[in-house]
């Protein structure tokens, strides 16, 4: 199966070395340029992120879809802010009107504080239980051929039904991330892709095996995604110099987190405490400086070296990779020219090798 490459779009031009692209005012011209740059660079999807104060994701993706031809959108979605029946119709409508250019990244909220800004004071452990029920309802709305009743702890419906159905069957791919028992239980039962931050190869292999075991009782064969920040340059030495400059710029110019905000961040910070470099290319000082917030695991080297590092994860069973840089727009072009062709060609070679071996 071909390797899928996912980027990330924002709605406002970032200033200087950028740790995050979510937030800021809305610049239609920048969003158009950003989306079209990803399409030209042969990204398959772009993530549209979510914070309580950021631009609304389906509107962002709808505008960007109208400016592109084949780029698909991985929209971050928080269960609970609207009813699952309305969300199911919204998603089915977008999927149909975009020609199937949609996937969802399910998040139960990074912090209680951000949830509370939207009026949700439900504890995080309970939010995962609610999200599981929410996803159960949505999946039934997408697949039901006739109205159905639903009696759950969080949701009750009578004669729920949607005439709008997704183009993708049975429904668009459902991604999720997390390291808590609640997140993993929700994902194992209802989601298709387990999205992880970049960890060393051994830890990643362990997480893949554990999650496959969790999903097996539900008859699911999950796929896996890993996120990295590639830092590439013409020579290895130049790449390491570039990485150190990025770290220095972030420390002086960015507002960095000082505390971890979830278990996934705690995992990353613990790995960073063991050493700056793992498996030759995985560089963790940005994780340490930002308390593991967001996608901050870096791969450093020449394009050939970083592509080979990513392909080691592909050999483990990771089918898609979310990659973005610290120069959001400029790095998209560099990745499209130097990195993505090597990743996709290498993945095809691995598939061919495995087919021969079988």
C-alpha positions as CSV (number, residue, x, y, z in Angstrom):
1,X,0.0,0.0,0.0
2,X,1.5,3.4,-0.9
3,X,2.8,5.6,1.9
4,X,0.5,8.6,2.5
5,X,1.9,12.0,3.4
6,X,0.0,14.4,5.5
7,X,0.9,18.1,6.0
8,X,-0.8,20.8,8.0
9,X,-2.4,24.1,7.0
10,X,-3.1,27.3,8.9
11,X,-5.1,30.4,8.1
12,X,-2.6,33.1,9.0
13,X,1.0,33.6,7.9
14,X,3.3,32.6,10.8
15,X,6.0,35.0,12.0
16,X,9.6,33.6,12.1
17,X,10.4,30.1,13.2
18,X,7.0,28.6,13.8
19,X,6.2,25.9,16.3
20,X,2.4,26.0,15.6
21,X,0.2,27.1,12.7
22,X,-3.2,27.0,14.4
23,X,-4.5,30.4,15.3
24,X,-4.4,34.0,14.2
25,X,-6.7,35.9,12.0
26,X,-7.9,34.6,8.7
27,X,-6.1,35.3,5.5
28,X,-7.9,33.7,2.5
29,X,-5.0,34.4,0.2
30,X,-2.5,32.7,2.6
31,X,-4.8,29.7,3.1
32,X,-5.1,29.3,-0.7
33,X,-1.4,29.6,-1.2
34,X,-0.7,27.1,1.6
35,X,-3.2,24.5,0.4
36,X,-2.0,24.8,-3.2
37,X,1.6,24.5,-2.1
38,X,0.8,21.2,-0.4
39,X,-1.0,19.9,-3.5
40,X,1.9,20.9,-5.7
41,X,4.3,19.1,-3.4
42,X,2.3,15.8,-3.6
43,X,1.0,15.7,-0.1
44,X,-2.1,13.5,0.1
45,X,-3.8,15.2,3.1
46,X,-3.4,18.3,5.2
47,X,-4.4,18.4,8.8
48,X,-6.8,21.2,9.8
49,X,-6.2,21.7,13.5
50,X,-8.5,22.7,16.3
51,X,-8.3,25.1,19.3
52,X,-11.2,26.7,21.0
53,X,-10.2,30.1,19.6
54,X,-9.1,29.0,16.1
55,X,-10.9,29.3,12.8
56,X,-13.6,26.6,12.3
57,X,-12.2,23.6,10.6
58,X,-14.9,22.5,8.2
59,X,-15.2,26.1,6.8
60,X,-11.4,26.2,6.4
61,X,-11.3,22.9,4.6
62,X,-14.3,23.8,2.4
63,X,-12.5,26.9,1.2
64,X,-9.2,25.1,0.7
65,X,-11.0,22.3,-1.2
66,X,-12.4,24.8,-3.6
67,X,-8.9,26.1,-4.3
68,X,-7.4,22.6,-5.0
69,X,-8.2,19.6,-7.1
70,X,-7.1,16.4,-5.3
71,X,-5.7,17.4,-1.9
72,X,-7.7,15.8,0.9
73,X,-8.4,17.2,4.4
74,X,-7.8,15.6,7.8
75,X,-10.1,17.7,10.0
76,X,-9.7,17.7,13.7
77,X,-13.1,17.2,15.3
78,X,-14.1,17.3,19.0
79,X,-17.0,15.0,19.8
80,X,-19.6,16.7,22.1
81,X,-19.7,20.2,20.8
82,X,-22.6,19.4,18.5
83,X,-24.9,16.4,18.3
84,X,-23.5,13.3,16.6
85,X,-26.4,13.2,14.2
86,X,-25.7,16.8,13.0
87,X,-22.0,16.0,12.8
88,X,-22.7,12.9,10.7
89,X,-24.7,14.9,8.2
90,X,-22.1,17.6,8.1
91,X,-19.4,15.1,7.4
92,X,-21.4,13.2,4.8
93,X,-22.2,16.4,3.0
94,X,-18.6,17.6,2.9
95,X,-17.4,14.1,1.8
96,X,-20.0,14.1,-1.0
97,X,-19.4,17.6,-2.2
98,X,-15.6,17.3,-2.1
99,X,-15.5,13.9,-3.9
100,X,-14.3,11.9,-0.9
101,X,-11.5,14.3,0.1
102,X,-12.0,14.0,3.8
103,X,-10.8,12.2,6.9
104,X,-11.4,13.0,10.6
105,X,-9.0,13.3,13.5
106,X,-11.0,12.6,16.7
107,X,-9.8,14.5,19.7
108,X,-11.4,14.6,23.2
109,X,-9.7,17.9,24.0
110,X,-6.1,18.4,24.9
111,X,-6.7,20.3,28.1
112,X,-9.7,20.9,30.4
113,X,-9.0,24.6,30.1
114,X,-9.5,24.6,26.3
115,X,-12.7,22.5,26.7
116,X,-14.1,24.9,29.3
117,X,-13.6,27.9,26.9
118,X,-16.3,26.2,24.9
119,X,-18.5,25.6,27.9
120,X,-17.6,21.9,28.3
121,X,-16.7,21.1,31.9
122,X,-16.8,17.3,31.5
123,X,-13.7,15.6,33.0
124,X,-11.4,14.2,30.3
125,X,-11.8,10.5,31.3
126,X,-15.6,11.0,30.8
127,X,-15.1,12.8,27.5
128,X,-13.5,9.6,26.1
129,X,-16.6,7.6,27.1
130,X,-18.8,10.3,25.6
131,X,-16.7,10.3,22.4
132,X,-17.0,6.5,22.1
133,X,-20.8,6.8,22.2
134,X,-20.7,9.8,19.8
135,X,-18.7,7.8,17.3
136,X,-21.0,4.8,17.7
137,X,-24.0,7.1,16.8
138,X,-22.2,8.7,13.8
139,X,-21.1,5.4,12.3
140,X,-24.7,4.1,12.6
141,X,-26.1,7.3,10.9
142,X,-23.6,6.8,8.0
143,X,-24.5,3.2,7.5
144,X,-28.1,2.9,8.5
145,X,-30.6,2.1,5.7
146,X,-33.6,3.0,7.9
147,X,-34.3,5.2,11.0
148,X,-33.0,3.8,14.3
149,X,-33.4,4.5,18.0
150,X,-30.5,4.9,20.3
151,X,-30.4,4.8,24.1
152,X,-27.0,5.6,25.6
153,X,-25.6,7.2,28.7
154,X,-24.9,10.5,26.9
155,X,-27.1,10.4,23.8
156,X,-30.7,9.4,23.1
157,X,-32.4,9.5,19.7
158,X,-35.6,8.4,18.2
159,X,-35.8,7.6,14.5
160,X,-32.4,9.0,13.7
161,X,-31.5,8.9,10.0
162,X,-29.6,10.8,7.4
163,X,-30.4,10.8,3.7
164,X,-26.9,12.3,3.1
165,X,-24.4,9.5,2.9
166,X,-20.6,9.7,2.6
167,X,-19.0,9.0,-0.8
168,X,-16.3,7.0,1.0
169,X,-17.7,3.6,2.1
170,X,-18.6,2.8,4.7
171,X,-17.5,6.3,5.9
172,X,-14.4,8.6,5.9
173,X,-11.3,7.3,7.7
174,X,-11.3,8.1,11.5
175,X,-8.0,9.0,13.0
176,X,-7.3,9.4,16.7
177,X,-4.3,9.9,19.0
178,X,-3.6,9.5,22.7
179,X,-1.9,7.4,25.3
180,X,-4.5,7.2,28.1
181,X,-6.5,4.0,28.6
182,X,-9.7,5.9,27.7
183,X,-8.3,7.2,24.4
184,X,-7.0,3.8,23.5
185,X,-10.2,2.0,24.3
186,X,-12.2,4.6,22.3
187,X,-9.9,4.3,19.3
188,X,-9.7,0.5,19.4
189,X,-13.4,0.2,19.1
190,X,-14.3,3.0,16.7
191,X,-11.3,4.4,14.8
192,X,-9.3,3.3,11.8
193,X,-5.9,5.0,12.2
194,X,-3.9,5.3,15.4
195,X,-1.9,8.6,15.1
196,X,1.3,8.8,17.2
197,X,4.0,11.3,17.8
198,X,7.5,10.4,16.7
199,X,9.1,8.0,19.2
200,X,12.1,5.7,18.8
201,X,11.6,2.6,16.6
202,X,11.5,0.2,19.5
203,X,8.8,2.1,21.4
204,X,6.8,2.6,18.1
205,X,6.9,-1.1,17.4
206,X,5.7,-1.8,20.9
207,X,2.8,0.6,20.6
208,X,1.8,-0.9,17.3
209,X,1.7,-4.4,18.7
210,X,-0.2,-3.3,21.8
211,X,-2.9,-1.4,19.8
212,X,-3.4,-4.2,17.4
213,X,-4.1,-6.5,20.3
214,X,-6.6,-3.9,21.7
215,X,-8.4,-3.6,18.3
216,X,-8.5,-7.3,17.5
217,X,-11.6,-8.1,19.7
218,X,-13.6,-5.6,17.6
219,X,-12.6,-7.3,14.4
220,X,-10.5,-4.2,13.4
221,X,-7.2,-4.1,11.6
222,X,-6.0,-0.6,12.4
223,X,-3.6,1.5,10.4
224,X,-0.9,3.7,11.9
225,X,0.4,7.3,11.4
226,X,3.5,8.9,12.9
227,X,4.2,12.6,13.0
228,X,7.7,14.2,12.6
229,X,9.3,17.6,12.0
230,X,12.0,16.8,9.3
231,X,15.0,19.1,9.3
232,X,16.8,18.6,6.0
233,X,19.8,20.2,4.3
234,X,22.3,19.5,1.5
235,X,24.8,17.8,3.9
236,X,24.4,16.2,7.3
237,X,26.5,18.8,9.0
238,X,24.4,21.6,7.5
239,X,21.2,19.8,8.7
240,X,22.5,19.6,12.3
241,X,23.5,23.3,12.2
242,X,20.0,24.1,10.9
243,X,18.5,22.1,13.7
244,X,20.5,23.9,16.4
245,X,19.6,27.3,14.9
246,X,15.9,26.4,14.9
247,X,16.1,25.4,18.6
248,X,17.8,28.7,19.5
249,X,15.2,30.7,17.5
250,X,12.4,28.9,19.3
251,X,13.9,29.5,22.7
252,X,14.2,33.2,22.0
253,X,11.2,33.9,19.9
254,X,8.4,31.5,20.7
255,X,6.1,31.1,23.7
256,X,7.0,27.6,24.8
257,X,5.0,25.4,27.1
258,X,6.5,24.7,30.5
259,X,4.3,21.8,31.5
260,X,3.1,18.6,29.8
261,X,-0.6,18.6,29.0
262,X,-1.3,14.9,28.3
263,X,0.2,11.4,28.5
264,X,1.5,11.5,25.0
265,X,3.6,14.6,25.9
266,X,4.8,12.9,29.1
267,X,6.0,10.0,27.0
268,X,7.9,12.3,24.6
269,X,9.5,14.3,27.4
270,X,10.6,11.1,29.1
271,X,12.3,9.9,25.9
272,X,13.9,13.3,25.5
273,X,15.3,13.0,29.0
274,X,17.1,9.8,28.0
275,X,19.1,11.6,25.3
276,X,19.0,14.2,22.5
277,X,19.4,11.7,19.6
278,X,17.8,8.3,19.1
279,X,18.1,5.9,16.2
280,X,20.7,8.2,14.5
281,X,18.1,10.8,13.2
282,X,15.4,11.3,15.9
283,X,16.3,14.5,17.6
284,X,14.3,15.4,20.8
285,X,15.6,18.8,22.2
286,X,12.6,20.7,20.7
287,X,10.4,18.2,22.6
288,X,12.3,19.0,25.8
289,X,12.1,22.8,25.2
290,X,8.3,22.7,24.5
291,X,7.2,20.2,27.1
292,X,6.2,17.8,24.3
293,X,3.4,20.0,23.0
294,X,2.3,19.1,19.5
295,X,4.4,17.5,16.8
296,X,7.9,18.3,18.0
297,X,9.9,15.1,17.3
298,X,12.4,16.0,14.7
299,X,14.3,13.9,12.1
300,X,17.6,15.5,11.1
301,X,19.8,14.8,8.1
302,X,20.1,15.0,4.3
303,X,16.9,14.2,2.4
304,X,18.2,10.7,1.7
305,X,19.0,10.1,5.4
306,X,15.6,11.4,6.6
307,X,13.7,9.4,4.0
308,X,15.5,6.3,5.0
309,X,14.7,7.0,8.7
310,X,11.0,7.4,7.9
311,X,11.0,4.2,5.8
312,X,12.2,2.3,8.9
313,X,8.8,3.2,10.4
314,X,7.1,2.1,7.2
315,X,8.7,-1.3,7.6
316,X,7.2,-1.5,11.1
317,X,3.7,-1.1,9.6
318,X,3.2,2.7,9.7
319,X,1.3,3.6,6.5
320,X,1.1,7.4,6.7
321,X,3.3,10.2,8.0
322,X,2.4,13.7,9.1
323,X,5.4,15.9,8.3
324,X,5.7,19.7,8.7
325,X,8.6,22.1,9.3
326,X,9.4,25.2,11.3
327,X,9.2,27.3,8.1
328,X,5.7,26.1,7.3
329,X,5.3,27.4,3.7
330,X,8.9,27.2,2.6
331,X,9.4,23.7,4.0
332,X,6.4,22.4,2.1
333,X,8.2,23.1,-1.2
334,X,11.4,21.6,0.1
335,X,9.7,18.4,1.3
336,X,7.9,18.1,-2.1
337,X,11.1,18.4,-4.0
338,X,13.6,16.5,-1.8
339,X,11.7,14.3,0.6
340,X,8.3,13.1,-0.4
341,X,9.4,11.5,-3.7
342,X,12.1,9.5,-1.8
343,X,9.6,8.3,0.8
344,X,6.9,7.2,-1.7
345,X,9.4,5.5,-4.0
346,X,11.1,3.8,-1.1
347,X,7.7,2.6,0.2
348,X,6.9,1.1,-3.1
349,X,10.2,-0.8,-3.2
350,X,9.5,-2.2,0.3
351,X,6.1,-3.3,-0.9
352,X,7.7,-5.1,-3.8
353,X,10.3,-6.7,-1.6
354,X,7.6,-8.0,0.8
355,X,5.5,-9.3,-2.1
356,X,8.5,-11.3,-3.5
357,X,9.3,-12.6,0.0
358,X,5.7,-13.8,0.5
